[in-house]
Amino acid sequence: MALTPNFNPRIIEALYVEALVLAEEVRAIFDRLRQGHDSRALVGANDDPEADLAHVQMSCEALRTTTRIMHCLAWLLNHRAYFAGELSELQLRRHGRLIANFPLSDPLQVLALPAEAQRCVQDSERLYARIQRLENAWRGEGQASGTAIERLRQRLASAIPATI
């Protein structure tokens, strides 16, 4: 893998640390929110359908945000393994993909969350977008050179005049 100026072990390590810190922060914030909802349920406020809906939406957003961060961590771990010599470039290209169209959070549902949870959701989306840009740059770099077969086809096509 040819390294680009914005793709090296230090960048991967820095993003990995950032993702770990964000994962812990998201876990703590959504745990606090969940405990707040559970304590209200014990008091008897669970008869309110709007409160139930808010609880479900908060749980869905917690799952979506956590999953987004876990995808980032998996991608970063694969690249750390590559730089440590534990994966070949072929293995990394085959198994180190980031999901291209991971769904963004619904802005209206995010606005219903407390400010610290909103910030965590937005931070997770920004982290995912940064890693997606790295992924696209790295994959585009490999695709630009093409496989050996593609290069051979291009040379043959340029050597043989078009008869049609």
BALOBA-1460 file (C-alpha; in Angstrom, 3 decimals):
// residues 164
<rec num="1" residu="m" x="0.000" y="0.000" z="0.000"/>
<rec num="2" residu="a" x="1.500" y="3.288" z="-1.040"/>
<rec num="3" residu="l" x="1.067" y="5.775" z="1.749"/>
<rec num="4" residu="t" x="-0.468" y="9.112" z="0.952"/>
<rec num="5" residu="p" x="0.424" y="12.182" z="3.036"/>
<rec num="6" residu="n" x="-2.885" y="11.863" z="4.902"/>
<rec num="7" residu="f" x="-2.709" y="8.088" z="5.496"/>
<rec num="8" residu="n" x="-0.016" y="6.807" z="7.826"/>
<rec num="9" residu="p" x="0.289" y="4.902" z="11.109"/>
<rec num="10" residu="r" x="0.282" y="8.070" z="13.228"/>
<rec num="11" residu="i" x="-3.011" y="9.241" z="11.718"/>
<rec num="12" residu="i" x="-4.558" y="5.803" z="12.223"/>
<rec num="13" residu="e" x="-3.348" y="5.698" z="15.834"/>
<rec num="14" residu="a" x="-4.665" y="9.196" z="16.594"/>
<rec num="15" residu="l" x="-8.066" y="8.354" z="15.111"/>
<rec num="16" residu="y" x="-8.111" y="5.079" z="17.047"/>
<rec num="17" residu="v" x="-7.538" y="6.876" z="20.353"/>
<rec num="18" residu="e" x="-10.186" y="9.456" z="19.447"/>
<rec num="19" residu="a" x="-12.680" y="6.693" z="18.609"/>
<rec num="20" residu="l" x="-11.988" y="4.870" z="21.892"/>
<rec num="21" residu="v" x="-12.524" y="8.041" z="23.921"/>
<rec num="22" residu="l" x="-15.719" y="8.819" z="22.010"/>
<rec num="23" residu="a" x="-17.007" y="5.250" z="22.472"/>
<rec num="24" residu="e" x="-16.560" y="5.506" z="26.237"/>
<rec num="25" residu="e" x="-18.180" y="8.932" z="26.333"/>
<rec num="26" residu="v" x="-21.182" y="7.751" z="24.293"/>
<rec num="27" residu="r" x="-21.587" y="4.701" z="26.530"/>
<rec num="28" residu="a" x="-21.529" y="6.808" z="29.693"/>
<rec num="29" residu="i" x="-23.945" y="9.451" z="28.401"/>
<rec num="30" residu="f" x="-26.509" y="7.021" z="27.023"/>
<rec num="31" residu="d" x="-26.251" y="4.863" z="30.175"/>
<rec num="32" residu="r" x="-27.093" y="7.912" z="32.269"/>
<rec num="33" residu="l" x="-30.010" y="8.728" z="29.985"/>
<rec num="34" residu="r" x="-31.270" y="5.146" z="30.101"/>
<rec num="35" residu="q" x="-31.037" y="5.059" z="33.894"/>
<rec num="36" residu="g" x="-33.012" y="8.298" z="34.031"/>
<rec num="37" residu="h" x="-35.757" y="6.743" z="31.911"/>
<rec num="38" residu="d" x="-35.737" y="3.544" z="33.989"/>
<rec num="39" residu="s" x="-36.091" y="5.427" z="37.283"/>
<rec num="40" residu="r" x="-39.120" y="7.283" z="35.901"/>
<rec num="41" residu="a" x="-40.609" y="3.939" z="34.872"/>
<rec num="42" residu="l" x="-40.286" y="2.699" z="38.452"/>
<rec num="43" residu="v" x="-42.218" y="5.712" z="39.734"/>
<rec num="44" residu="g" x="-45.112" y="4.841" z="37.419"/>
<rec num="45" residu="a" x="-44.634" y="7.307" z="34.579"/>
<rec num="46" residu="n" x="-44.507" y="4.448" z="32.081"/>
<rec num="47" residu="d" x="-48.217" y="4.929" z="31.299"/>
<rec num="48" residu="d" x="-47.279" y="7.895" z="29.108"/>
<rec num="49" residu="p" x="-47.017" y="6.779" z="25.434"/>
<rec num="50" residu="e" x="-44.937" y="9.855" z="24.550"/>
<rec num="51" residu="a" x="-42.400" y="8.982" z="27.239"/>
<rec num="52" residu="d" x="-42.278" y="5.424" z="25.918"/>
<rec num="53" residu="l" x="-41.703" y="6.703" z="22.376"/>
<rec num="54" residu="a" x="-38.947" y="9.044" z="23.580"/>
<rec num="55" residu="h" x="-37.310" y="6.139" z="25.395"/>
<rec num="56" residu="v" x="-37.397" y="3.951" z="22.270"/>
<rec num="57" residu="q" x="-36.049" y="6.763" z="20.078"/>
<rec num="58" residu="m" x="-33.250" y="7.421" z="22.557"/>
<rec num="59" residu="s" x="-32.391" y="3.717" z="22.624"/>
<rec num="60" residu="c" x="-32.356" y="3.565" z="18.821"/>
<rec num="61" residu="e" x="-30.089" y="6.599" z="18.629"/>
<rec num="62" residu="a" x="-27.767" y="5.097" z="21.239"/>
<rec num="63" residu="l" x="-27.540" y="1.897" z="19.187"/>
<rec num="64" residu="r" x="-27.013" y="3.770" z="15.915"/>
<rec num="65" residu="t" x="-24.288" y="5.973" z="17.415"/>
<rec num="66" residu="t" x="-22.525" y="3.079" z="19.126"/>
<rec num="67" residu="t" x="-22.640" y="0.979" z="15.958"/>
<rec num="68" residu="r" x="-21.200" y="3.857" z="13.932"/>
<rec num="69" residu="i" x="-18.278" y="4.139" z="16.352"/>
<rec num="70" residu="m" x="-17.730" y="0.361" z="16.410"/>
<rec num="71" residu="h" x="-17.497" y="0.336" z="12.604"/>
<rec num="72" residu="c" x="-14.865" y="3.067" z="12.863"/>
<rec num="73" residu="l" x="-12.952" y="1.101" z="15.475"/>
<rec num="74" residu="a" x="-13.054" y="-2.084" z="13.388"/>
<rec num="75" residu="w" x="-11.709" y="-0.230" z="10.350"/>
<rec num="76" residu="l" x="-8.984" y="1.388" z="12.432"/>
<rec num="77" residu="l" x="-8.030" y="-1.925" z="14.065"/>
<rec num="78" residu="n" x="-7.662" y="-3.544" z="10.643"/>
<rec num="79" residu="h" x="-5.368" y="-0.739" z="9.502"/>
<rec num="80" residu="r" x="-3.367" y="-0.884" z="12.740"/>
<rec num="81" residu="a" x="-2.930" y="-4.621" z="12.136"/>
<rec num="82" residu="y" x="-1.739" y="-3.904" z="8.588"/>
<rec num="83" residu="f" x="0.838" y="-1.371" z="9.775"/>
<rec num="84" residu="a" x="1.981" y="-3.847" z="12.461"/>
<rec num="85" residu="g" x="2.525" y="-6.476" z="9.751"/>
<rec num="86" residu="e" x="-0.306" y="-8.704" z="10.979"/>
<rec num="87" residu="l" x="-2.395" y="-8.326" z="7.782"/>
<rec num="88" residu="s" x="-1.316" y="-8.272" z="4.167"/>
<rec num="89" residu="e" x="-2.520" y="-5.561" z="1.821"/>
<rec num="90" residu="l" x="-4.730" y="-8.113" z="0.081"/>
<rec num="91" residu="q" x="-6.348" y="-9.116" z="3.389"/>
<rec num="92" residu="l" x="-6.858" y="-5.483" z="4.281"/>
<rec num="93" residu="r" x="-8.461" y="-4.685" z="0.930"/>
<rec num="94" residu="r" x="-10.752" y="-7.704" z="1.210"/>
<rec num="95" residu="h" x="-11.790" y="-7.412" z="4.838"/>
<rec num="96" residu="g" x="-11.002" y="-3.866" z="5.892"/>
<rec num="97" residu="r" x="-13.876" y="-2.039" z="4.241"/>
<rec num="98" residu="l" x="-15.939" y="0.628" z="5.924"/>
<rec num="99" residu="i" x="-19.659" y="0.488" z="5.172"/>
<rec num="100" residu="a" x="-20.139" y="3.151" z="2.514"/>
<rec num="101" residu="n" x="-23.665" y="4.308" z="3.289"/>
<rec num="102" residu="f" x="-24.093" y="3.929" z="7.020"/>
<rec num="103" residu="p" x="-27.318" y="5.811" z="7.829"/>
<rec num="104" residu="l" x="-27.032" y="9.209" z="9.428"/>
<rec num="105" residu="s" x="-29.071" y="9.990" z="12.494"/>
<rec num="106" residu="d" x="-32.461" y="11.615" z="12.100"/>
<rec num="107" residu="p" x="-31.874" y="15.300" z="12.949"/>
<rec num="108" residu="l" x="-35.287" y="15.619" z="14.626"/>
<rec num="109" residu="q" x="-34.585" y="12.671" z="16.920"/>
<rec num="110" residu="v" x="-31.155" y="14.047" z="17.748"/>
<rec num="111" residu="l" x="-32.673" y="17.411" z="18.682"/>
<rec num="112" residu="a" x="-34.878" y="15.622" z="21.225"/>
<rec num="113" residu="l" x="-31.763" y="14.420" z="23.067"/>
<rec num="114" residu="p" x="-29.937" y="16.407" z="25.754"/>
<rec num="115" residu="a" x="-27.134" y="18.668" z="24.501"/>
<rec num="116" residu="e" x="-24.284" y="16.349" z="25.545"/>
<rec num="117" residu="a" x="-25.880" y="13.403" z="23.711"/>
<rec num="118" residu="q" x="-26.441" y="15.574" z="20.624"/>
<rec num="119" residu="r" x="-22.767" y="16.510" z="20.660"/>
<rec num="120" residu="c" x="-21.735" y="12.840" z="20.893"/>
<rec num="121" residu="v" x="-23.972" y="11.858" z="17.974"/>
<rec num="122" residu="q" x="-22.550" y="14.693" z="15.865"/>
<rec num="123" residu="d" x="-18.973" y="13.798" z="16.886"/>
<rec num="124" residu="s" x="-19.566" y="10.182" z="15.856"/>
<rec num="125" residu="e" x="-20.912" y="11.306" z="12.463"/>
<rec num="126" residu="r" x="-17.894" y="13.573" z="11.932"/>
<rec num="127" residu="l" x="-15.483" y="10.776" z="12.898"/>
<rec num="128" residu="y" x="-17.208" y="8.388" z="10.507"/>
<rec num="129" residu="a" x="-17.068" y="10.953" z="7.696"/>
<rec num="130" residu="r" x="-13.336" y="11.511" z="8.270"/>
<rec num="131" residu="i" x="-12.627" y="7.796" z="8.155"/>
<rec num="132" residu="q" x="-14.861" y="7.442" z="5.095"/>
<rec num="133" residu="r" x="-12.752" y="10.085" z="3.314"/>
<rec num="134" residu="l" x="-9.579" y="8.161" z="4.214"/>
<rec num="135" residu="e" x="-11.168" y="4.941" z="2.975"/>
<rec num="136" residu="n" x="-12.252" y="6.542" z="-0.302"/>
<rec num="137" residu="a" x="-8.809" y="8.070" z="-0.888"/>
<rec num="138" residu="w" x="-7.055" y="4.790" z="-0.151"/>
<rec num="139" residu="r" x="-9.411" y="2.662" z="-2.247"/>
<rec num="140" residu="g" x="-9.324" y="5.213" z="-5.083"/>
<rec num="141" residu="e" x="-5.533" y="5.133" z="-5.019"/>
<rec num="142" residu="g" x="-5.528" y="1.359" z="-5.507"/>
<rec num="143" residu="q" x="-8.195" y="1.478" z="-8.186"/>
<rec num="144" residu="a" x="-6.399" y="4.163" z="-10.173"/>
<rec num="145" residu="s" x="-3.490" y="1.864" z="-10.855"/>
<rec num="146" residu="g" x="-5.851" y="-1.036" z="-11.609"/>
<rec num="147" residu="t" x="-5.141" y="-4.722" z="-11.508"/>
<rec num="148" residu="a" x="-2.502" y="-6.348" z="-13.678"/>
<rec num="149" residu="i" x="-5.235" y="-7.661" z="-15.970"/>
<rec num="150" residu="e" x="-6.743" y="-4.189" z="-16.372"/>
<rec num="151" residu="r" x="-3.341" y="-2.705" z="-17.211"/>
<rec num="152" residu="l" x="-2.758" y="-5.471" z="-19.778"/>
<rec num="153" residu="r" x="-6.179" y="-4.826" z="-21.349"/>
<rec num="154" residu="q" x="-5.395" y="-1.117" z="-21.574"/>
<rec num="155" residu="r" x="-2.042" y="-1.787" z="-23.252"/>
<rec num="156" residu="l" x="-3.657" y="-4.200" z="-25.717"/>
<rec num="157" residu="a" x="-6.454" y="-1.756" z="-26.497"/>
<rec num="158" residu="s" x="-3.962" y="1.013" z="-27.216"/>
<rec num="159" residu="a" x="-1.746" y="-1.287" z="-29.318"/>
<rec num="160" residu="i" x="-4.527" y="-2.689" z="-31.477"/>
<rec num="161" residu="p" x="-6.242" y="-0.103" z="-33.670"/>
<rec num="162" residu="a" x="-10.012" y="-0.004" z="-33.444"/>
<rec num="163" residu="t" x="-11.568" y="-1.683" z="-36.468"/>
<rec num="164" residu="i" x="-15.103" y="-0.615" z="-35.841"/>
